[in-house]
Amino acid sequence: MPVLSIIACKMLEEEIVHLLYEDREIREILLVDGKEIQSLSRKLRGQNRPHIMLDLENIKCHLQEISGRPGGLISRIVGRLAEASGLVVVVNLLRLGLHSDLDLLQTAVYDEIRRMSAFSDGILIFYGRCGDSLAHLEEDLADLSCPLYFLTDGQGQRIDDCIATALGGNEEYDRTLSEHKDVAVFMTPMWASGWKVMREEIASLGRGRDLRAMLKGTGLRRVARIDTGLSFEKGFQEKVDGFAQEFGLERIELAGSTAVADKSYERAKSSLLVAEIGRTALPDRNLPLQSRWPEEPILALCQKAWKRITGFSSHQKE
């Protein structure tokens, strides 16, 4: 029963809902309970997608419980191979305001990775490089007991940020920036819903200038609405229009996609399932048969049955 954990930026909540809704091979969805997860849970309920909300410690206990459920001998034997393809996904959404301080963001992500590695077979980091604050995760956490997977583009490169994710990759992002040099802000559904939270967070820290002051005199006069085809977050266009009106900007439309999220998730999931099936179905052939039980249950059962039959026959002859 492989466990894939996802540590995600709240900006990518729509993509997470999309992946969990579309993947019907998931055995169980567990959400790390907290304020940030409530919206994602509501959207999953709206799609009739069952899930369980627990804190991290109870998730660990729950996973231990379901992996050790009792059963008959034959059901345990047969179940081991079946469970190898039964994926459990654990999702931990981190708050949007962490982006106001990249050092704080790095600390929070690193801490959650270490906490969740205690029960995970792999962790998918649903963040970009985020100003290089998360660029060295693999080197810094090389001692982890489980592999890390990342959002990557078609060339296998780590994604820069959530906007590059929505546009389809780093090259697409660079091309869009080159073609639309007068765009002040690129908006996804969660950016449109969360920009006020970000502004308040930055203001509370006393860092940076007000957004209005930043835009004044720059010559940037447009806000781009990126349509990835996802609509779990309601009122996207209205929120972008409200932003545009407040700051005197013109809205333009850009086509996006979920390709980066889809392919990165599938790569992580496939790697995890292949590793799990390999551990379950391929015993060490150098070990004696008794040491390989129950990895070779059919052979072992036949051997025990044959001993009983031949023993009974010998007794009858005597």
VOGU-3710 file (C-alpha; in Angstrom, 3 decimals, decimal comma):
1> mpvlsiiack> 0,000/0,000/0,000  2,190/2,866/-1,237  1,683/6,311/0,292  2,250/9,353/-1,913  2,289/12,601/0,034  1,799/15,968/-1,656  3,046/19,170/-0,040  1,404/21,955/-1,998  1,181/25,695/-2,248  -2,387/26,886/-1,792
11> mleeeivhll> -1,976/28,665/-5,135  -2,125/25,229/-6,772  -5,264/24,099/-4,973  -7,267/23,897/-8,209  -4,732/21,517/-9,748  -4,791/19,317/-6,644  -8,582/19,039/-6,749  -8,377/18,197/-10,457  -5,835/15,409/-9,901  -7,669/13,842/-6,968
21> yedreireil> -11,007/13,988/-8,763  -9,692/12,480/-11,996  -7,624/9,650/-10,471  -10,063/6,872/-9,608  -7,237/4,427/-8,822  -6,611/6,101/-5,475  -7,560/3,825/-2,613  -7,894/6,612/-0,036  -7,427/10,391/0,142  -6,190/11,864/3,420
31> lvdgkeiqsl> -6,060/15,627/3,991  -3,916/17,206/6,693  -6,504/19,027/8,771  -6,219/22,758/9,237  -7,482/26,134/8,094  -5,809/25,972/4,678  -7,354/22,635/3,710  -11,000/23,630/4,229  -11,490/25,063/0,749  -9,936/22,019/-0,939
41> srklrgqnrp> -12,139/19,712/1,133  -15,223/21,695/0,166  -14,350/21,417/-3,525  -13,804/17,665/-3,247  -17,158/17,272/-1,525  -18,705/19,273/-4,361  -17,351/16,631/-6,760  -18,569/13,767/-4,523  -14,959/12,707/-3,914  -14,626/10,900/-0,552
51> himldlenik> -11,739/11,874/1,699  -10,719/11,921/5,360  -9,366/14,912/7,300  -6,900/14,172/10,108  -3,947/15,874/11,741  -0,485/14,542/10,916  -0,131/12,345/13,986  -3,508/10,714/13,413  -2,725/10,213/9,730  0,336/8,246/10,742
61> chlqeisgrp> -1,740/6,103/13,127  -4,455/5,633/10,503  -1,941/4,430/7,919  -0,479/1,956/10,387  -3,946/0,690/11,170  -5,077/0,099/7,574  -1,786/-1,516/6,599  -2,054/-3,966/9,484  -5,698/-4,965/9,286  -6,144/-8,621/10,211
71> gglisrivgr> -7,425/-11,191/7,762  -7,277/-14,843/6,875  -4,046/-16,387/5,657  -5,133/-16,604/2,038  -6,604/-13,080/2,010  -3,350/-11,656/3,393  -1,314/-13,514/0,790  -3,424/-12,497/-2,162  -3,943/-9,010/-0,768  -0,276/-8,112/-0,775
81> laeasglvvv> -0,062/-7,961/-4,541  -3,435/-6,224/-4,823  -2,422/-3,563/-2,310  0,707/-2,751/-4,281  -1,505/-0,909/-6,766  -3,791/0,658/-4,108  -2,413/4,166/-3,731  -3,043/6,314/-0,653  -2,590/10,058/-1,248  -1,942/12,461/1,635
91> vnllrlglhs> -2,267/16,189/0,892  -0,849/19,012/2,977  -1,674/22,560/1,797  0,533/25,352/3,138  -0,693/28,900/3,608  -0,437/31,490/0,890  1,143/34,114/3,133  4,408/32,168/3,296  5,349/33,779/-0,031  5,743/37,122/1,712
101> dldllqtavy> 9,004/35,832/3,234  11,011/33,313/1,194  13,093/32,273/4,204  9,884/31,512/6,074  8,578/29,606/3,054  11,722/27,485/2,848  11,644/26,654/6,559  7,977/25,670/6,453  8,343/23,428/3,394  11,476/21,734/4,731
111> deirrmsafs> 9,817/21,096/8,094  6,710/19,567/6,506  8,805/17,337/4,255  10,661/15,913/7,245  7,454/15,386/9,217  5,652/13,638/6,370  8,628/11,507/5,352  7,968/9,456/8,498  5,002/7,731/6,827  5,481/8,433/3,100
121> dgilifygrc> 6,914/6,239/0,363  7,430/9,350/-1,751  6,667/13,076/-1,548  5,569/15,231/-4,475  6,559/18,867/-3,927  3,793/20,970/-5,472  5,868/24,138/-5,513  8,120/25,695/-8,095  11,609/26,934/-7,348  9,973/30,043/-5,866
131> gdslahleed> 12,790/32,523/-6,299  15,318/29,721/-5,705  14,183/29,391/-2,083  13,284/25,761/-2,883  15,898/25,156/-5,576  18,159/22,913/-3,472  15,689/20,603/-1,769  17,311/17,369/-2,938  20,793/18,357/-1,793  19,631/19,822/1,527
141> ladlscplyf> 17,429/16,808/2,327  19,635/14,069/0,921  19,262/12,066/4,142  15,523/11,536/3,688  14,228/7,967/3,786  11,851/8,525/0,844  12,294/10,058/-2,618  11,162/13,553/-3,556  9,318/14,316/-6,788  8,895/17,751/-8,351
151> ltdgqgqrid> 6,853/19,802/-10,771  8,839/19,688/-14,007  8,356/20,870/-17,577  8,631/18,927/-20,825  12,429/19,149/-20,672  12,548/17,728/-17,174  13,483/21,085/-15,607  12,059/22,227/-12,284  9,197/24,676/-12,761  9,945/28,281/-11,761
161> dciatalggn> 6,646/29,075/-10,037  2,879/28,607/-10,084  2,431/30,881/-13,118  4,856/28,772/-15,152  2,878/25,738/-13,968  -0,388/27,226/-15,241  1,101/28,282/-18,582  2,574/24,834/-19,303  6,260/25,216/-18,439  9,228/27,561/-18,112
171> eeydrtlseh> 9,675/28,079/-21,859  6,000/28,937/-22,258  6,318/31,395/-19,372  9,375/33,083/-20,917  7,645/33,320/-24,278  4,518/34,800/-22,700  6,559/37,406/-20,820  8,282/38,346/-24,071  5,024/38,652/-26,002  3,097/40,512/-23,283
181> kdvavfmtpm> 5,554/42,990/-21,825  2,792/45,293/-20,621  1,190/42,712/-18,290  1,458/43,732/-14,648  -0,021/40,601/-13,077  -0,737/37,053/-14,264  -3,739/35,561/-12,503  -4,864/31,992/-11,922  -8,091/31,232/-10,017  -6,306/31,023/-6,671
191> wasgwkvmre> -4,277/34,180/-7,318  -7,522/36,004/-8,101  -8,978/34,741/-4,814  -5,887/35,284/-2,700  -4,161/38,487/-3,770  -5,744/40,517/-0,969  -4,432/38,027/1,597  -0,961/38,373/0,097  -1,177/42,178/0,152  -2,248/42,184/3,799
201> eiaslgrgrd> 0,506/39,746/4,751  3,176/41,882/3,109  1,786/45,034/4,731  1,783/43,384/8,169  5,470/42,595/7,807  6,255/46,158/6,729  7,934/44,894/3,588  7,722/46,292/0,092  5,507/48,995/-1,297  1,778/48,933/-1,777
211> lramlkgtgl> 0,734/47,275/-5,033  -0,872/50,460/-6,294  2,354/52,371/-5,726  4,337/49,645/-7,451  2,139/49,768/-10,553  2,028/53,555/-10,784  4,343/54,893/-13,455  5,552/51,477/-14,656  3,653/51,556/-17,920  2,222/48,132/-17,136
221> rrvaridtgl> -1,460/48,378/-17,952  -2,854/44,860/-18,245  -3,796/41,910/-16,051  -3,742/38,469/-17,670  -6,365/35,881/-16,796  -4,899/32,401/-17,360  -7,541/29,855/-18,292  -6,355/26,333/-17,460  -9,807/24,857/-17,984  -10,375/24,377/-14,248
231> sfekgfqekv> -13,412/25,940/-12,624  -13,625/24,558/-9,094  -13,020/28,074/-7,736  -16,094/30,093/-8,619  -16,182/33,655/-9,935  -12,709/33,660/-11,517  -13,496/36,166/-14,269  -15,431/38,451/-11,938  -12,531/38,530/-9,474  -10,025/39,359/-12,211
241> dgfaqefgle> -12,322/42,099/-13,492  -12,591/43,477/-9,962  -8,807/43,566/-9,655  -8,485/45,252/-13,039  -11,033/47,895/-12,098  -9,436/48,613/-8,737  -6,007/49,207/-10,252  -7,043/50,688/-13,582  -5,862/47,760/-15,689  -7,184/46,065/-18,813
251> rielagstav> -7,964/42,337/-18,684  -6,594/40,023/-21,363  -7,085/36,275/-21,773  -4,275/33,717/-21,969  -4,591/29,978/-22,562  -3,094/27,744/-19,901  -3,163/24,023/-19,165  -2,825/21,399/-16,457  -0,099/19,535/-18,370  2,681/20,234/-15,858
261> adksyeraks> 0,571/19,109/-12,893  -0,808/16,068/-14,743  2,534/14,756/-15,999  4,424/15,455/-12,773  1,788/13,630/-10,742  1,743/10,660/-13,105  5,542/10,380/-12,989  5,546/10,393/-9,189  2,699/7,920/-8,993  4,209/5,529/-11,560
271> sllvaeigrt> 7,604/5,573/-9,851  5,993/4,807/-6,532  3,828/1,954/-7,810  6,669/0,341/-9,730  8,861/0,422/-6,627  6,065/-1,018/-4,470  5,267/-3,840/-6,895  8,964/-4,625/-7,122  9,278/-4,874/-3,348  6,154/-7,016/-3,091
281> alpdrnlplq> 6,408/-9,339/-6,069  10,118/-9,943/-6,478  11,576/-11,882/-3,512  15,262/-12,561/-3,045  15,833/-15,809/-4,947  19,027/-16,476/-2,980  17,066/-16,959/0,241  15,674/-20,367/1,256  11,988/-20,889/0,538  10,975/-20,525/4,187
291> srwpeepila> 12,574/-17,045/4,269  10,657/-15,982/1,177  7,217/-16,756/2,646  4,728/-15,266/1,951  6,268/-13,714/-1,197  5,945/-17,122/-2,888  2,688/-18,282/-1,278  1,570/-20,717/-3,972  4,833/-22,644/-3,959  4,970/-22,697/-0,173
301> lcqkawkrit> 1,376/-23,886/0,142  2,005/-26,660/-2,395  5,124/-27,751/-0,534  3,285/-27,943/2,799  0,359/-29,750/1,215  2,691/-32,274/-0,451  4,408/-33,011/2,856  1,078/-33,713/4,495  -0,050/-35,984/1,637  3,182/-37,950/1,447
311> gfsshqke> 3,332/-38,225/5,218  -0,197/-39,563/5,342  0,582/-42,085/2,567  3,657/-43,358/4,353  1,671/-43,830/7,549  -0,992/-45,803/5,699  1,601/-48,120/4,188  3,028/-48,840/7,588
//
